[in-house]
Amino acid sequence: MHYHLIGICGTAMASLAGMLQARGHKVTGSDQNVYPPMSTQLEELGIEIINGYKAENADVGADCVIVGNTISRGNAELEEVLNRKLVYRSQAEIVKEEFIRGRRSLVVAGTHGKTTTTSIAAWVAESGGLNPSFLVGGIVQNFGASFRVAESDFFVIEGDEYDTAYFDKKPKFMHYLPEIAIVGNIEFDHADIYDDLDDIKFEFSRLMNLVPSNGRLIVGVDSPVVREVLIEQHGKLHTNIETFGTSDDAKWQARYIDFSGDATRFTVFKDEHSWGEFETHLIGEFNVRNCLAVIIAADAWGISKEKINQAFRTFKSVKRRVEVRGVESGVTVIDDFAHHPTAVEETLKALKVKYEGKRLIAVFEPRSWSSRLAIFQEKYEKAFTYADYVIIAGVYNTSKASELGKVLDTEELVEQIKLQGKPAMSFPDADSIVEHLAPEMKEGDVVAIMSNGGFGGIHDKILNVLKGK
């Protein structure tokens, strides 16, 4: 078949494009925000990307048009598809029917850590000899790709709580037929589609109710909201429930966590008995939880402790997840996807431990829907506690964000951060930030750049400035 993807450069859509091509289908797509790493992956695959959404794109002759979840009514290309009554589907529908149905699916969900946890799970399953197919919202460095189509019964997928398409408002994870589901944590996010925390809790409870009686529901009880959902769903979940975390009442616990060496080490306890010792090169307590969730899933799929530990030691992380983009003139430049205030805080906390004694410069772009709104104003003030120097970029596309409510006040945020006794300032864009940082950066600094978008190519611009020093 010929599939055409509207919004092909989205992380899930670009991956689906590669998966369909691997199945022997012809694939084309269109987008207006074309930037790495997904644009690079598509170019390497030889998949044609039409720049811009135009009515004439419907002339490509596709058997099925896949409509990305960022595409809404009024999009010229979508309107032409509807006018011509062409066959169209969502990304999640195609993944379910083409790749998951009939297989054993591990769905990784939660407000934070989905991409990293899914990537770890895919690598552990590979190291355990299961030869899994996978679909992840980022480039898994061990595989050099965000997806794989393999001839096995095992499928590992990131379960996004964002809605599926303009014509299907339920979360994408409701399509993924989980045998095992991981719900690592739940917080309020995606203010553009959810009214409040109760809305999000409801959707995660629906995911939990999808897990069959012969499956596993792996839930992170260090998250207070996950605990609330478990209590509310008591007696309604007809599956095997495995709780995990650092909490004393978790069935699976991570104890004796040691960040002092080159690797993070921790001991796993199950039902109060020591179960095994593990180590990972990932940083932060949040990644210990991610690893613990994968350990439980891997054990359910029969992977040995030795194979799990081997996979942890050789796991190379994910692009844009605390990724060191380069070191120039003694300055380390890090790219991270963090945008929710909890993720920003956890990332900076982990970097402060990893680079102890070094100045940590945090550069943040409010780009996701929720981060652009004032709903998290106070939480962002706390999120930068672990940074030594803070730069906040201008809110991305303020006019669009203002349609949903009050926009984040970056000047107010900067003033509140200054009260912590550290330099803080705001600049409108990447170029002005680079211009400011150029004389400021010195040997030993760590620059953590956090955005869920391209951020004007700021990482390379900073590295190039440093090269010229």
N, C-alpha and C positions, 0 to 999 in steps of 0.2 A: 504493500500500500504506500501511498504518498501522504505523509502527515505534514501539515504546515502549522507552526507554533507561533501564535501572536503573543509577544512578550518573551521571546526565546532566551534572553540573557538573564532572566531571573535564575537563581541558583537551582531550584527544583526543575524549572523548565529546560535549562541548558543540559542538565543531567538526563532528563527524559529524552531529549533530542538524541543524545549519544546512545542511550539504551535502545531506542527504536532503530537507529542506524545499525547497531550491533546485531539486531534481529533481522537485518536485511531489508528494512524499509527505506524508502527515499524520504529525506527530511529536509525541509526548508523552514525559515522563520523570519520574523521581523521584530524590531525593537527600536527604541529611540534613546535608550541609555546603555550604550555599549562601552564596557570597561572591563579590565581584568579582575579576577582570574577567569571568569566564565567566557568572556569573549575570546580569550587566548585558547581555552580548551576547545571551543567550537571551531576556531580557525584551524587548529591542529587536526581536528577530525574531518576538515574539509566540508563542513556544513555551511551552506550559503546563508548569510544574514543580510536581509534587506533593511537598510537604514531608514527608519521612519514608518509610521502607520498610514497607509494610503489605500483608497478604495481599489485601485488597480492591483494591489497585492492579492486580491481574491482571484486574479487570473492565473495564478501559478498552477492550477489544475489539481489541487489536493483532493484526495478521497475523504479526508477528515481534517477539520481544523481544530486545533487544541487551543482553547482560550485561557491565557494565564490569569491568575487571580488579581492582578493589578489592572486588568483591562476592564473598563466600564463602558456603559452606554454613552454614546456620543463619539466614541473612537471611530474614526472614518473607516478603518478596515473591518472592525466588528460590524458596523452598520451595514456594510456591503454584504458580509456573510449572512446576516439576518435577512436582508432584502432578497437575496438570491435563494434563501432557504437551503443553504448548504449544510452538510452534516457537521456538527460541532460537539465537542466534549470538553471536560475539564482535565487538567493534568492528573489529578488523583484518580479519576475514573479509568483513565487509560493504564495507569500504573497497576491498579487493582486487577483489571481484566487481562492485560497483556503479560504481567509479570508475577503477581502474587497469588492469584486464585489457584488452589491445589498445592501450594507450597507451605512450608513452615515459616511463619513470619514473626520476627522480633521487631516491635515498634517502640521507638525511644521517644518519650514525650516529656514535657516539663517547660517551665518558663525559661530556665537557663540550662546551658550545658548539653543541649540536644545533639548539636553537631559533633562535639568532641566525644561524647559518650557513644554515639552511633559509629563513629570512626574507630574507636577502641574496640567496640563489639565486632565490627567487620574484620579487623585485624586479628583479634583473638579467635574468631571462627575460622579464619584462614589458617592461622598457626595450628589450630586444633584439627585440621584436615577436613573441614566441612565444605570447603570450596564455595563460599556463599556468593550469591548475588547481593548487591547493596545499592542503596540510593541515599546520599548524604548531602546536606546543604552547604558543602564546602569541599575543597580539594584535599583528599586524604593523602598525605605525602608518601605513605608506604606503598600506595598503589599509583600515585601520580594522577588520580582522577577522582571525581565525585560519584562515580557509579561503576558497576560491573554487571554484566549479564553472564551468568555461569550456568552450566548444566547440572545443577544440584537441587535438592529439595529445600535449601535454606535461603531465606531472604531477610536482610537486615535493612531497616529503613527508619529515617528520621520522621517522627510524627509531629507535624506542625499543627498548632492550634488555630492558626489563621484560617480565614474562611476559604472555601474551595474555588469559587468563581462567582461572577455577578449573578448567575442563575442558580447557584447552590451555596447557601450561606452557612452550611455546617462546616466544622473544621475538617481539614484534609485528613487528619488521623482517623476519622470515622470511616474512611474507605479502605483501611489497610489490613483488615482481617487478622488481628494479632493472635498468635498462639501464646506469645509472651509479650507483655507490655511493661515498660519501665515508665513510671511517673516520678521523676526525680524531685520536683518541687513545683509549687504553684504560687504565683503572685499576680497582681493586677498588671496587665500590659495590653497593648493593642487598643488604645482608647478610641481608635477610629471605628472599631466594629463591636466592641463590648462596652456596655453601659457602666458596669461595676464588677467587683470581684465575684459576686454571686453568679453573674453571667458565666464567668470563666469556670468557676467551680462546677456549675451544671454541666458544661461541655466535657470536663475531665471525668466527671462521674459517669457520663455516657460512654466514654472510652473504656473505663474500668469495667463497665457492664458488658462490653463486647468480648472480653477474654473468656474462652470456653472452660468447661469444668476440668478438662485434661491439660489446661495451660497453666501459666504462672502470671500473677500480677505482682510486680516488684515495685514497692512504694517507699519513697524517702521520707521517713517520719521526723527528720530534723526540720522539715518544712511544716510550720504550724498549720498552714491551710490544707496540706495533704492530710494531716491528722483530722482536721474538721470534716473533710470529705469522707474519710474512712468511717468516722463515727456516724455521719449522716447516712452512709450506705450500709451500715451494719445489718447483716442478714439478707442483703439484696445481691451481694456479690457471690456468684456460684462458681468460684474458682479457687485455686491455691494462692493464698496471699503471703508474700515474703516481704517483711519490713526490713529496712536497712538504714544505717546512719551511724553517728557517733553517740546517739542517745542511749541511755541505760536500758530502755525497754525495747530497743530494736532487736529483732530476731538475729539479724546479721549486723555485726558491729565492727567498725574500724577503731582499733586502739593502738596505743604506743606509737603515734604518728611522729616521725622524725624527719625534719627538713634540713638537718645540719650538714649532710654530705652532698655528694654530687647527684644522688638520687633521693627521692622521697620514699621512706620506708614505713610500713605499717603492718600490724598483725590483725588478721580477721578472726573474729569470734562468732560462732554460730551456737545459739541456745546456751550461751555462757561458757562454751568450751572452745579452746583455741583450735582454729581450723586450718590456719596456714599463714605464712609470712610472705609479703609481696613488696615489690619496689617498682617505682615508675620514675621516668625523667620529667613527668609533668609536675608543675608547681601548684601549690595552694591546696587548702583543705577541701575546696569544692571539687578538685580533680580526684582526691582520694575517694570522695563519695561517688563520683562518676565511675571510677574503677571498681568500687565495691558493687555497684549495681550490675556491672558487666560480669563480675565474678559469679554472681547468683544466676544470671541468665546462662552463662557458659556451663556452669555446673548442671543446670537443667538439661542442657543439650549434650551432656556427657563428656565435656572437655576436661582433661585432667588439670590439677593444680600446677603441675610442672609446665604444661603447655601454656596455661594462662600467664604464668610468671615470665616465661620466655617471650610471649607476645608483648607484655608490658615493657620488658627491657628493650625491645627492638622497635617499639612504637615511636614514630617520628612526628606525631602531632598533625595538626590541620592548618592549612594556609589561613591566615588572618585570625588565628587563635593564639595570642601571645607569640606571634611569629617574629623572629629576629630578621628584619629586612636587610640589615647590614651594620657593620661597625666601621666608622671612619673617624680618623683623628681622635681615637679613644672614646668616641660617643656611640652608644648602642641605640639603634632606632628600631622600635618594636611596633608592629601593626596588630591591632586587636579589634574584634568585631563588637566589643562591649558597647551597649547603648542604654539598657535599662540601668537605673541607679544601683541596684544590687550587684549587677554584673560589673559595673565600673568599680565599685568599692572592692569586690572580691579580687578583681584583676590587679588593682593597685596594691592591695594588701599582700598578695602573693609576690608581686614584683619587689616590694619593699623587703621581703624576707630573702628572695633570691639574690638581689643586688644590695645586700646590707652595706651601709656606709656610703652608698653612692647617692647623688642627687637625682631624684625622680621627678622628671618634668612630664606632666600630664597635659595632653592636647586632645580636646574633646569636641566633636561636631554633633550637635543635636539634629539628627537626620531622620530617625524613625518617627512614625506618627506620634507615638506616646511621648518620646523625648522632646518633641517640638512643642508640647503643650505644658501649661503651668501646673498640671495635675501632680507632677513629680518635683516641683520647685524646691520644696523643703528637703526631700530625699536626696536631691543632687548636692545640696549644701553639705550634707554628711558624707556623700560618696567620695569626695576628694580628700578626705582626712589623711590618707596615707601618702599623698603626693607632697612634694616640697615646693613645687612651682606649677601653677595652673594656668592654662590658656583655654578659653572657651571660644569656639568659632561662632559666627553668626548663625541663627536658626535657619536651616535649609528651607527655602521656598515658604517664607512666612505667610504670604497671601493665601496659599492653599491650606496651610495649617490653621489659619485664623477662621476658616470656614467651620472648623470643628469646635472651636472654643478659644479661651484665652491662651495666648502663646507664651512660652517660657520667656521670662525676663532675664536675659543674659547679664545685663548690667547689675541687676539686683543680686543675681547668683554670684557674680564676681565680688561684690561688696561683702556678702556674707562669708565667702571663702577667705577674704582678706582678714576677717575678724579672727580667723584661726592662727593669725600671725605668719602668713606666708604670702609671697607675691602671687597675685592673680590679676588677670586682665582679659579683655575680650577684643577680638579682631574680626572683621567681616568675612574674610575668606582665606584660603590656603596661602596665596601669595603674600598677603600682609603678615601672616603668621611666620612664614619662612623669613621674610625680611627682618622681623623683630628678633627671631631666634638666632639668626646668623652670627651676630657678634656676642650673643649671650651664652651659647653652648661652649662647654669646655671639657677637657679630657676627664673621663670618669662618669660623665652624665649618662643617664638612661632616659630616652625620650619615648614615652608610651603614647601612641596615636590611636585614638578610639573613635570609630565611626562604622556604621553599617553600609557605607557607600564608598564611592571612589575618592571623595574628599580632595578633588582637584589634583590628584597625583602628588600629594604633599610628601609622601614617604621618599620618593625618588628626588624630589626637589631639595629636601633637607640633606639627603646623602650627597647630592651633587655640590651643595654649598660647602659641606664638610670636606669634600675632596679638594676643594679649592683653597682650604685654609693652610 
